[in-house]
């Protein structure tokens, strides 16, 4: 697996996250071909990285349900 440099990533918190810190997910949508996802409450725990096409399919499915 290749390493992905996320040091310059711009993170954006989900619009579904609430103001008191509950269930917060952040994504960095500005990277080519991948979408990193992390827990905004504890970003040091790690990041999941999805191929952009797989992330788009996931979002489409979530919107349908």
N, C-alpha and C positions, 0 to 999 in steps of 0.2 A: 504494500500500500504506500502511496506517495504522501509525503508530508505537505500540508497546506499551511501557508503563512497567513495567520489571522491577525497579525499585529496591527495592520492598518484597516481592519474591517470596521465598518460603521454599523453598530447594532441598533435595532429598532424593536421596541417592546410591542407585543401584540395589543391590538385595540381591545381585546377581550380581557386584558389584565385589569384588575381593579386597583384603586388608589391606596389600599391598605397593605399591599404587598402579596396578596394571595394569587396563587397559580399563575405566575408570570413566565412567559416564554418570550425569548428574543430571537430575532433572525438577523442575518447580515445579508441583505438582498443585493449588494453591490459587487459581488464577486462573479467572475465569468464561469459559467457552467456548473456551479455548485451553490448550495444554500446551507450555510452553517446555522445550527439551532442550539440554543443553550438555555439554562434556567437562570433568569435574571436575579433571583434571590441568592444564588451561589454560583457565579460564572466560573469559578476556579475548579469546579467539579468536573468540567469537561464539556466538550462540544460534539454534537452529532453532525455529520456532514452528509448531505443528500445531493445526488445529481439533480440539476435544476428541473429536468423533465419529470423525474420521480416526485419531486416536491410539488410540482404543478398538478400532477395527477392526484396526489394526496389531498391538496387543497380543493380541487374540483369535487372529490368524493365527500369531503367534509361539508361542503356547501350544499350538496344534494341531500344530506340527511338532516 
